[in-house]
C-alpha cells in the first residue's frame, strides 16, 4: 500500500502557536509515503522559521513562499509543485490522527477513481466549542458516515476542507483550485458534486479541527457571509436547475430576497411564496408574493427553500411529501 505517494497541500499564515503540533502529527503518520507542500502566505510572525526548522530535518517537507496572495494562490502553487498520485489538504492549525493518511489511502484504492474519501472530524478549542460548531460537527459527521454528503450540499459545505483525498487526475479534471471563488472549499465541493465523484462512507475519526477566535474562517472577509447564497445559487443554476420546471422561491427573509433579486437580474422567471401575512400580496423586485399553499396549484415545480427554522423545515418537508415532491429533484433547502 505504501507505494502510492500522497501530496499534502498546506497553506499557512501566522499560525506559529499551532503549526509545530500540526507538523508533528504529519510526521507521525503510520503511512510514510507522503510529501508536504507547505506554503507561507506572507506570514508576519515566526511561522516560517518554525516550518523551516522542521524542513531542514525532514526531506518530505517542502517549504515555499506564496508567489501570489491568499489561500487559493497558495493552493495552486502547492498543487503545481506536488508529485503525488493522491492529493489531500491540511490546515496548519489542525491535527491529524496517526492513521489518517493510511485510512484515506486504503479507502480510495479500494473504491478507485471518481471517488472522494473523507472522515469524521472533531472540533477542539481552549475556550470550548460553541453549540453552533457542535451542531455543525454532528451534522457533517452524520453525512460522512453514510456517504450521503451531497444530499444537503446547498445547506453548508458538506466536505471538510482539511479532511478529504482523491486521485490527482480527478482533482485536475474538476479544475482543482483554478476558479478564484471563496470559500474555496465549498466551491470545490460543488465541483466534486458536479463531476459525480462518489463520497465513500467512513465512520472513523481522522481529523481534529481547531477553533479559535482569530482563525481565518472566522475573521477573513471571504468567509464573512456564512450563508454564501451567491455561490449556492450559481452552482444550483449550473447543476440542478431544471429549466423545464416552474421555479419557486419559498421564503422572503434576507436569503430569499437575495435569491429573488439575482433571479430578476438574470431574467429567470419564478413564483415567490411565503407564510408571512405581512408580506403576502406585496411586490418586491417586481414580483408579488403569494401564500405558501399556492405551491399546490403550480404544476411541475422546483422549489428553493430559504426557511431556516428547523421546526418550519420539518413542516415544509411534510407538506412537500403530501404534494409528492422529492428532495433535490423538486425542492432544495438553501439553509
C-alpha positions as CSV (number, residue, x, y, z in Angstrom):
1,X,0.0,0.0,0.0
2,X,2.8,2.4,0.7
3,X,4.0,2.8,-2.9
4,X,1.4,5.5,-3.7
5,X,2.7,9.0,-3.0
6,X,0.4,11.3,-1.1
7,X,0.8,15.1,-1.6
8,X,-0.4,17.1,1.4
9,X,-1.2,20.7,0.5
10,X,-1.0,23.2,3.4
11,X,-1.1,27.0,3.2
12,X,-0.2,28.8,6.4
13,X,-0.2,32.3,7.7
14,X,0.6,33.4,11.2
15,X,-0.1,30.1,13.0
16,X,3.1,29.9,15.0
17,X,1.2,28.9,18.1
18,X,-0.1,25.7,16.4
19,X,2.0,24.8,13.4
20,X,4.5,22.7,15.2
21,X,1.8,20.4,16.6
22,X,0.3,20.2,13.1
23,X,3.7,19.2,11.5
24,X,4.4,16.7,14.2
25,X,1.0,15.0,13.5
26,X,2.0,14.7,9.8
27,X,5.5,13.3,10.6
28,X,4.0,10.7,12.9
29,X,1.7,9.3,10.3
30,X,1.6,5.5,10.0
31,X,1.5,5.9,6.2
32,X,5.0,7.1,5.4
33,X,5.0,7.8,1.6
34,X,3.9,11.4,1.7
35,X,5.2,14.8,0.7
36,X,4.1,18.0,2.4
37,X,3.9,21.1,0.1
38,X,3.6,23.8,2.8
39,X,3.2,27.4,1.5
40,X,3.9,30.5,3.6
41,X,1.2,33.0,2.7
42,X,3.0,36.2,3.8
43,X,3.3,35.4,7.5
44,X,4.4,38.2,9.8
45,X,5.1,36.0,12.9
46,X,7.6,33.2,13.4
47,X,5.7,30.6,11.5
48,X,8.1,30.4,8.6
49,X,11.1,29.8,10.8
50,X,9.3,27.1,12.7
51,X,8.4,25.3,9.5
52,X,11.9,25.8,8.1
53,X,13.5,24.1,11.1
54,X,11.3,21.1,10.5
55,X,12.0,21.1,6.8
56,X,15.8,21.1,7.4
57,X,15.4,17.8,9.3
58,X,12.6,16.2,7.2
59,X,13.2,16.0,3.4
60,X,9.5,15.2,2.8
61,X,8.6,18.7,3.8
62,X,8.9,21.2,1.0
63,X,8.6,24.8,2.2
64,X,7.7,27.6,-0.3
65,X,6.6,31.2,-0.2
66,X,3.4,32.2,-1.8
67,X,4.0,33.9,-5.1
68,X,0.5,35.4,-5.0
69,X,-1.8,36.3,-2.2
70,X,-4.3,34.3,-0.2
71,X,-5.2,30.6,0.2
72,X,-6.2,29.9,-3.4
73,X,-2.9,31.2,-4.8
74,X,-1.1,29.2,-2.1
75,X,-3.0,26.0,-3.0
76,X,-2.3,26.5,-6.7
77,X,1.4,26.7,-6.0
78,X,1.3,23.7,-3.7
79,X,-0.5,21.6,-6.3
80,X,1.8,22.7,-9.1
81,X,4.8,21.7,-7.1
82,X,3.4,18.4,-5.9
83,X,4.1,14.9,-7.4
84,X,1.6,12.6,-5.6
85,X,-0.9,10.3,-7.2
86,X,-3.2,11.1,-4.3
87,X,-3.9,14.7,-3.2
88,X,-5.2,15.9,0.2
89,X,-5.3,19.1,2.2
90,X,-4.3,20.0,5.7
91,X,-4.8,23.2,7.7
92,X,-1.8,24.4,9.6
93,X,-3.6,24.8,12.9
94,X,-5.1,21.3,13.0
95,X,-4.0,17.9,14.0
96,X,-4.2,14.6,12.0
97,X,-4.9,11.3,13.8
98,X,-1.9,9.0,13.4
99,X,-3.7,6.7,10.9
100,X,-5.4,9.5,8.8
101,X,-3.5,9.1,5.6
102,X,-3.5,5.3,5.9
103,X,-7.2,5.1,6.2
104,X,-7.9,7.6,3.4
105,X,-5.5,5.9,1.0
106,X,-6.9,2.4,1.8
107,X,-10.4,3.6,1.1
108,X,-9.5,5.4,-2.1
109,X,-7.6,2.5,-3.5
110,X,-10.5,0.2,-2.7
111,X,-13.1,2.3,-4.4
112,X,-11.0,3.7,-7.2
113,X,-11.1,6.9,-9.3
114,X,-14.0,9.3,-9.3
115,X,-14.4,8.9,-5.6
116,X,-13.7,11.3,-2.7
117,X,-12.7,9.8,0.6
118,X,-13.2,11.7,3.8
119,X,-13.5,11.0,7.5
120,X,-15.1,12.2,10.8
121,X,-13.9,15.4,12.3
122,X,-13.8,16.7,15.8
123,X,-13.7,20.4,16.9
124,X,-11.5,21.3,19.8
125,X,-10.7,24.6,21.5
126,X,-9.1,26.0,24.6
127,X,-12.2,28.2,25.1
128,X,-14.6,25.3,24.4
129,X,-16.8,24.6,21.4
130,X,-20.0,26.6,20.8
131,X,-23.3,25.0,20.3
132,X,-23.2,26.1,16.6
133,X,-19.9,24.4,15.8
134,X,-21.0,21.3,17.8
135,X,-24.2,21.1,15.7
136,X,-22.2,21.5,12.5
137,X,-19.8,18.7,13.5
138,X,-22.7,16.3,14.3
139,X,-24.5,17.2,11.1
140,X,-21.3,16.8,9.0
141,X,-20.2,13.6,10.6
142,X,-23.7,12.1,10.1
143,X,-23.5,12.7,6.4
144,X,-19.9,11.3,6.2
145,X,-20.8,8.1,8.0
146,X,-23.3,7.2,5.2
147,X,-21.5,8.9,2.3
148,X,-24.7,11.0,1.8
149,X,-22.8,14.3,1.9
150,X,-24.3,15.7,-1.3
151,X,-27.9,15.3,-0.1
152,X,-27.6,18.5,1.8
153,X,-24.9,20.3,-0.2
154,X,-27.0,23.5,-0.5
155,X,-27.2,24.0,3.2
156,X,-23.5,24.3,4.1
157,X,-20.1,22.8,3.0
158,X,-20.5,19.0,3.3
159,X,-16.9,18.0,2.8
160,X,-14.4,19.4,5.4
161,X,-11.6,21.2,3.7
162,X,-8.8,19.6,5.7
163,X,-10.1,16.1,5.6
164,X,-10.5,14.8,2.0
165,X,-8.4,12.8,-0.5
166,X,-8.8,12.0,-4.2
167,X,-6.8,10.9,-7.2
168,X,-4.7,13.7,-8.7
169,X,-6.3,13.3,-12.1
170,X,-9.8,13.7,-10.7
171,X,-8.8,16.9,-8.9
172,X,-7.4,18.3,-12.1
173,X,-10.4,17.1,-14.1
174,X,-12.7,19.3,-11.9
175,X,-10.3,22.3,-12.4
176,X,-8.7,22.0,-8.9
177,X,-8.2,25.4,-7.4
178,X,-8.3,27.5,-10.5
179,X,-11.5,29.4,-10.0
180,X,-10.9,32.3,-7.7
181,X,-14.1,31.8,-5.8
182,X,-14.4,31.9,-2.0
183,X,-15.0,29.9,0.1
184,X,-12.7,27.7,-2.0
185,X,-13.5,24.5,-0.1
186,X,-17.3,24.9,-0.6
187,X,-16.8,25.8,-4.3
188,X,-14.5,22.7,-4.8
189,X,-17.1,20.5,-3.1
190,X,-19.7,21.7,-5.6
191,X,-17.4,20.7,-8.4
192,X,-16.9,17.2,-6.9
193,X,-20.7,17.0,-6.9
194,X,-21.0,18.2,-10.5
195,X,-18.4,15.6,-11.6
196,X,-20.4,12.9,-9.8
197,X,-17.4,11.9,-7.6
198,X,-19.0,9.5,-5.1
199,X,-18.3,10.1,-1.4
200,X,-17.0,7.0,0.4
201,X,-18.8,6.3,3.7
202,X,-16.5,6.4,6.7
203,X,-17.1,6.2,10.4
204,X,-13.5,6.8,11.6
205,X,-12.4,9.9,13.3
206,X,-9.4,11.2,11.3
207,X,-9.1,14.9,11.9
208,X,-9.0,17.3,14.9
209,X,-10.3,20.7,13.8
210,X,-9.0,23.5,16.0
211,X,-11.3,26.5,16.6
212,X,-10.1,29.9,18.0
213,X,-11.2,33.5,17.7
214,X,-8.7,34.6,15.1
215,X,-8.9,31.6,12.8
216,X,-9.1,32.6,9.1
217,X,-12.6,31.1,8.6
218,X,-13.8,33.4,11.4
219,X,-12.1,36.6,10.5
220,X,-11.4,36.9,6.8
221,X,-13.7,38.9,4.6
222,X,-14.0,35.9,2.1
223,X,-15.8,33.9,4.8
224,X,-17.8,36.6,6.4
225,X,-21.2,35.8,4.9
226,X,-21.7,32.3,6.2
227,X,-24.8,31.6,4.0
228,X,-22.9,32.0,0.7
229,X,-26.1,32.5,-1.3
230,X,-24.3,33.7,-4.4
231,X,-22.1,30.6,-4.6
232,X,-25.0,28.2,-3.9
233,X,-27.3,29.8,-6.5
234,X,-24.5,29.9,-9.1
235,X,-24.0,26.1,-8.7
236,X,-27.7,25.4,-8.5
237,X,-28.4,27.1,-11.8
238,X,-25.5,25.2,-13.3
239,X,-26.1,21.7,-11.8
240,X,-29.6,21.1,-10.6
241,X,-31.9,23.8,-12.1
242,X,-34.4,22.2,-14.4
243,X,-35.5,24.8,-16.9
244,X,-38.5,22.6,-17.9
245,X,-39.9,23.1,-14.3
246,X,-41.5,26.2,-12.8
247,X,-39.1,27.7,-10.3
248,X,-40.4,28.7,-6.9
249,X,-38.7,30.6,-4.1
250,X,-40.0,29.8,-0.6
251,X,-39.3,32.5,2.0
252,X,-39.0,36.3,1.9
253,X,-36.3,36.9,4.5
254,X,-32.8,38.1,3.8
255,X,-31.8,35.0,1.9
256,X,-35.0,34.7,-0.1
257,X,-34.6,38.3,-1.2
258,X,-31.0,37.8,-2.3
259,X,-32.0,34.9,-4.4
260,X,-35.1,36.7,-5.9
261,X,-33.0,39.8,-6.7
262,X,-30.4,37.7,-8.5
263,X,-33.0,35.8,-10.5
264,X,-34.7,39.0,-11.5
265,X,-31.4,40.4,-12.7
266,X,-30.8,37.2,-14.7
267,X,-34.3,37.4,-16.2
268,X,-35.2,34.0,-14.8
269,X,-39.0,33.6,-14.1
270,X,-40.1,32.3,-10.7
271,X,-43.0,32.3,-8.3
272,X,-42.4,33.7,-4.8
273,X,-44.2,32.2,-1.8
274,X,-44.1,32.7,2.0
275,X,-46.2,32.3,5.1
276,X,-45.7,35.8,6.4
277,X,-49.1,37.6,6.3
278,X,-47.3,41.0,6.3
279,X,-45.5,40.2,3.0
280,X,-48.1,38.2,1.1
281,X,-49.6,40.3,-1.6
282,X,-46.7,42.8,-1.6
283,X,-44.5,43.3,-4.6
284,X,-40.7,43.1,-4.1
285,X,-38.4,43.5,-7.1
286,X,-41.5,43.5,-9.3
287,X,-42.6,40.0,-8.0
288,X,-45.8,39.7,-6.0
289,X,-45.5,37.3,-3.0
290,X,-48.1,34.6,-2.8
291,X,-49.2,32.4,0.2
292,X,-47.3,29.1,0.6
293,X,-50.3,27.0,-0.3
294,X,-50.2,28.4,-3.8
295,X,-47.5,25.8,-4.4
296,X,-50.1,23.1,-4.7
297,X,-51.5,24.7,-7.8
298,X,-48.2,25.1,-9.6
299,X,-47.6,22.2,-11.8
300,X,-44.1,20.7,-12.3
301,X,-42.5,22.9,-9.7
302,X,-38.9,23.1,-8.4
303,X,-38.5,25.0,-5.2
304,X,-35.6,26.7,-3.4
305,X,-36.5,26.8,0.3
306,X,-34.8,29.6,2.3
307,X,-36.6,29.0,5.6
308,X,-34.0,28.4,8.3
309,X,-36.2,27.5,11.3
310,X,-35.8,23.7,12.0
311,X,-39.4,23.2,13.0
312,X,-40.6,25.1,9.9
313,X,-38.3,23.0,7.7
314,X,-39.9,19.8,9.2
315,X,-43.3,21.1,8.4
316,X,-42.2,22.1,4.9
317,X,-40.9,18.6,4.3
318,X,-44.2,17.1,5.4
319,X,-46.1,19.5,3.1
320,X,-43.8,18.5,0.2
321,X,-44.4,14.9,0.9
322,X,-48.2,15.4,0.7
323,X,-47.6,17.0,-2.7
324,X,-45.5,14.0,-3.8
325,X,-42.4,16.3,-4.1
326,X,-39.0,14.7,-4.0
327,X,-35.8,16.2,-2.4
328,X,-33.4,17.9,-4.8
329,X,-35.5,16.9,-7.8
330,X,-38.5,19.0,-6.7
331,X,-37.2,21.1,-3.8
332,X,-33.8,22.1,-2.2
333,X,-33.1,23.7,1.2
334,X,-30.6,26.5,0.9
335,X,-30.2,26.8,4.7
